[in-house]
Amino acid sequence: MSTHLEARKGDIAESVLLPGDPMRAKWIAETFLEDAVCYNDVRAMLGYTGTYKGKRISVQGSGMGIPSALIYCHELITEYGVKNLIRVGSAGSYQPDIKLRDIVIAMAASSTSGINNSRFINADYSPTANFELLIKAANYASKHNIPIKAGNVLSTDEFYEDNPDAFKLWAEFGVLCVEMEAAGLYTIAAKHNVRALAILTISDSLVSHQRSSQEERESTFTQMVEIALNTLIE
């Protein structure tokens, strides 16, 4: 067992989906995986292992924000030997042509977090996706006629901004959407030489002010999960 996961060695697969919401982890396991077994409920951060099209896959809730996600990513990689991590999460659109339920693949993740400031003094590290996973995800989406957008996203430490127009500067420089974990995931994956990708579904828009319901956020982002799972079995 690790500090935050009660799984034993061998309970977790080498490939893991990482929804922030533990209830989305439960929904993914029950909806997509065969013979899914819950290996973790410490702090109610649910984790499951099962099979998808014959391949062993795990799904682990990671919580909200980079600090929480890094705890689980670190333990998955260093304690359980995980090699492939795909975040499947929600995001807020920064662009008028990116609508509710659109799928965004994060090629890179800008951030307001100070996570890398102590590592790279007076320099900016650019956390990026694993190219192989990115190409597999894009090819699967194209083959199955699932529209996607791909580009730079913002991983922020604050869900509620003091300035409601702050997003416009990021949007002006082509950032597609905002979420809270990808930059941390890409950084720790690079540090440990494992593969990582973030696939996001737009749950709200800072442009149109439309929002998905909590129930929709937990359990209806089907295409995103299908892309992620099939990326891992290719």
C-alpha positions as CSV (number, residue, x, y, z in Angstrom):
1,M,0.0,0.0,0.0
2,S,1.1,3.6,-0.6
3,T,0.2,6.6,1.6
4,H,-3.1,7.5,-0.2
5,L,-3.9,4.2,-2.1
6,E,-4.8,1.0,-0.3
7,A,-4.1,-1.1,-3.4
8,R,-1.6,-4.0,-3.2
9,K,1.2,-4.5,-5.7
10,G,-0.4,-5.8,-8.9
11,D,-3.9,-4.4,-8.2
12,I,-3.4,-1.5,-10.6
13,A,-2.8,-1.8,-14.3
14,E,0.0,-0.2,-16.2
15,S,-2.5,2.0,-18.0
16,V,-4.8,4.3,-16.0
17,L,-7.6,6.8,-16.7
18,L,-7.6,9.8,-14.4
19,P,-10.9,11.6,-13.9
20,G,-10.8,14.3,-11.3
21,D,-14.2,13.3,-9.9
22,P,-14.2,9.9,-8.1
23,M,-17.9,9.4,-9.0
24,R,-16.8,9.7,-12.7
25,A,-14.3,6.9,-11.9
26,K,-17.1,4.8,-10.6
27,W,-19.2,5.5,-13.7
28,I,-16.4,4.7,-16.0
29,A,-15.7,1.4,-14.3
30,E,-19.3,0.3,-14.2
31,T,-20.0,1.5,-17.8
32,F,-16.9,0.5,-19.7
33,L,-14.9,-2.1,-17.8
34,E,-15.6,-5.8,-17.4
35,D,-15.1,-7.5,-14.0
36,A,-14.1,-4.2,-12.4
37,V,-12.9,-4.4,-8.8
38,C,-12.6,-1.5,-6.5
39,Y,-9.0,-1.4,-5.1
40,N,-9.3,2.0,-3.3
41,D,-11.8,4.0,-1.3
42,V,-9.4,5.9,0.9
43,R,-10.7,9.5,1.3
44,A,-13.5,8.3,-1.0
45,M,-11.1,8.7,-4.0
46,L,-12.3,5.6,-5.8
47,G,-10.1,3.4,-7.9
48,Y,-11.0,0.4,-10.0
49,T,-9.3,-2.2,-12.2
50,G,-11.0,-4.2,-14.9
51,T,-10.6,-5.1,-18.6
52,Y,-11.6,-3.3,-21.7
53,K,-11.6,-5.3,-25.0
54,G,-9.4,-7.8,-23.2
55,K,-6.8,-5.3,-21.9
56,R,-6.3,-4.6,-18.2
57,I,-7.1,-1.0,-17.4
58,S,-7.5,1.0,-14.2
59,V,-9.4,4.2,-13.5
60,Q,-8.4,6.3,-10.5
61,G,-10.0,9.5,-9.2
62,S,-7.4,12.3,-8.8
63,G,-9.3,15.1,-7.1
64,M,-9.4,18.8,-8.1
65,G,-6.3,20.8,-8.8
66,I,-2.6,20.0,-9.5
67,P,-1.6,19.3,-5.8
68,S,-4.2,16.6,-5.4
69,A,-3.6,15.1,-8.9
70,L,0.2,15.0,-8.3
71,I,-0.3,12.9,-5.1
72,Y,-2.1,10.2,-7.0
73,C,0.1,10.4,-10.1
74,H,3.3,10.1,-8.0
75,E,2.1,7.1,-6.1
76,L,0.7,5.4,-9.3
77,I,4.0,5.8,-11.1
78,T,6.5,5.2,-8.3
79,E,4.7,2.7,-6.1
80,Y,2.6,0.8,-8.7
81,G,4.6,1.0,-11.9
82,V,2.0,2.8,-14.0
83,K,3.3,3.7,-17.5
84,N,0.4,5.4,-19.3
85,L,-1.9,8.0,-17.7
86,I,-4.8,9.7,-19.5
87,R,-6.7,12.4,-17.8
88,V,-10.4,12.4,-18.7
89,G,-11.8,15.6,-17.4
90,S,-14.1,18.6,-17.9
91,A,-13.0,22.1,-19.0
92,G,-14.3,25.5,-19.6
93,S,-14.2,26.9,-23.2
94,Y,-12.2,30.1,-23.9
95,Q,-13.1,30.2,-27.6
96,P,-16.4,31.0,-29.3
97,D,-16.2,28.0,-31.7
98,I,-15.6,25.5,-28.8
99,K,-19.1,24.6,-27.5
100,L,-20.5,22.5,-24.7
101,R,-19.6,18.8,-25.0
102,D,-16.9,19.4,-27.6
103,I,-13.7,17.4,-27.0
104,V,-10.3,19.0,-26.6
105,I,-7.0,17.2,-26.6
106,A,-4.3,19.1,-24.7
107,M,-1.1,19.2,-26.8
108,A,0.4,21.5,-24.1
109,A,-0.7,22.9,-20.8
110,S,0.1,26.5,-19.8
111,S,-0.5,27.2,-16.1
112,T,-1.0,29.8,-13.4
113,S,0.4,27.3,-10.9
114,G,3.7,27.8,-9.3
115,I,4.6,24.1,-9.4
116,N,7.6,24.4,-11.6
117,N,8.9,27.8,-10.4
118,S,11.2,26.1,-7.8
119,R,12.5,23.7,-10.4
120,F,13.2,26.1,-13.3
121,I,14.5,29.3,-11.8
122,N,13.9,32.4,-14.0
123,A,12.7,30.1,-16.8
124,D,9.4,28.7,-18.1
125,Y,9.0,24.9,-18.5
126,S,6.4,23.9,-21.1
127,P,4.5,20.7,-20.1
128,T,3.5,18.8,-23.2
129,A,1.5,15.6,-24.1
130,N,3.1,12.4,-25.1
131,F,3.2,12.5,-28.9
132,E,2.4,8.8,-29.4
133,L,-0.7,8.9,-27.2
134,L,-1.8,12.1,-28.8
135,I,-1.6,10.7,-32.3
136,K,-3.4,7.5,-31.3
137,A,-6.2,9.5,-29.8
138,A,-6.5,11.9,-32.7
139,N,-6.5,9.0,-35.2
140,Y,-9.2,7.1,-33.3
141,A,-11.4,10.2,-33.2
142,S,-10.9,10.8,-36.9
143,K,-11.6,7.2,-37.8
144,H,-14.8,7.2,-35.8
145,N,-16.0,10.7,-37.0
146,I,-15.6,12.3,-33.5
147,P,-14.8,16.0,-33.9
148,I,-11.9,17.1,-31.7
149,K,-9.9,20.3,-31.1
150,A,-6.3,20.1,-30.2
151,G,-4.0,22.7,-28.8
152,N,-2.8,24.6,-25.7
153,V,-5.0,24.6,-22.6
154,L,-4.7,26.4,-19.3
155,S,-4.3,24.6,-16.0
156,T,-5.3,27.0,-13.3
157,D,-5.1,27.0,-9.5
158,E,-8.2,29.1,-9.1
159,F,-11.7,28.0,-10.1
160,Y,-13.2,31.3,-9.2
161,E,-11.2,34.3,-10.7
162,D,-11.4,37.7,-9.2
163,N,-11.4,39.2,-12.7
164,P,-14.1,37.5,-14.9
165,D,-12.4,38.8,-18.0
166,A,-9.0,37.4,-17.2
167,F,-9.5,34.5,-19.6
168,K,-9.6,36.9,-22.6
169,L,-5.8,37.3,-22.6
170,W,-5.3,33.6,-22.7
171,A,-7.9,33.3,-25.4
172,E,-6.2,36.0,-27.4
173,F,-3.0,33.8,-27.5
174,G,-4.9,30.8,-28.7
175,V,-5.5,28.9,-25.5
176,L,-8.6,26.7,-26.1
177,C,-10.0,26.1,-22.6
178,V,-9.3,26.0,-18.9
179,E,-9.0,23.0,-16.5
180,M,-7.0,22.3,-13.3
181,E,-4.7,19.3,-13.7
182,A,-3.0,18.7,-17.1
183,A,0.1,20.8,-16.5
184,G,0.9,18.8,-13.3
185,L,0.2,15.5,-15.0
186,Y,2.5,16.3,-18.0
187,T,5.2,17.5,-15.7
188,I,5.4,14.5,-13.5
189,A,5.1,12.2,-16.5
190,A,8.1,13.8,-18.1
191,K,10.0,13.6,-14.8
192,H,9.5,9.9,-14.6
193,N,9.7,9.1,-18.3
194,V,6.1,7.8,-18.6
195,R,3.4,8.7,-21.1
196,A,0.6,11.1,-20.4
197,L,-2.3,12.8,-22.2
198,A,-5.3,14.9,-21.2
199,I,-8.6,14.5,-23.1
200,L,-11.2,17.1,-22.0
201,T,-14.9,17.6,-22.5
202,I,-16.2,21.1,-22.5
203,S,-18.7,21.4,-19.6
204,D,-19.1,25.2,-19.6
205,S,-18.2,28.2,-21.6
206,L,-16.7,31.5,-20.4
207,V,-17.8,33.0,-23.7
208,S,-21.5,31.9,-23.9
209,H,-21.9,31.3,-20.1
210,Q,-23.6,27.9,-20.8
211,R,-23.0,25.1,-18.3
212,S,-23.5,21.4,-18.0
213,S,-25.3,20.0,-15.0
214,Q,-23.4,18.1,-12.2
215,E,-25.0,14.9,-13.3
216,E,-23.9,15.5,-16.9
217,R,-20.3,16.1,-15.7
218,E,-20.3,12.9,-13.8
219,S,-21.8,10.5,-16.2
220,T,-22.3,11.6,-19.8
221,F,-18.9,12.3,-21.3
222,T,-19.0,9.0,-23.2
223,Q,-17.0,9.9,-26.3
224,M,-14.1,11.3,-24.4
225,V,-13.8,8.0,-22.4
226,E,-14.1,5.9,-25.5
227,I,-11.2,7.8,-27.2
228,A,-9.1,7.4,-24.0
229,L,-9.7,3.7,-23.6
230,N,-9.1,2.9,-27.2
231,T,-5.9,5.0,-27.2
232,L,-4.6,2.7,-24.5
233,I,-5.4,-0.6,-26.2
234,E,-4.0,0.3,-29.6
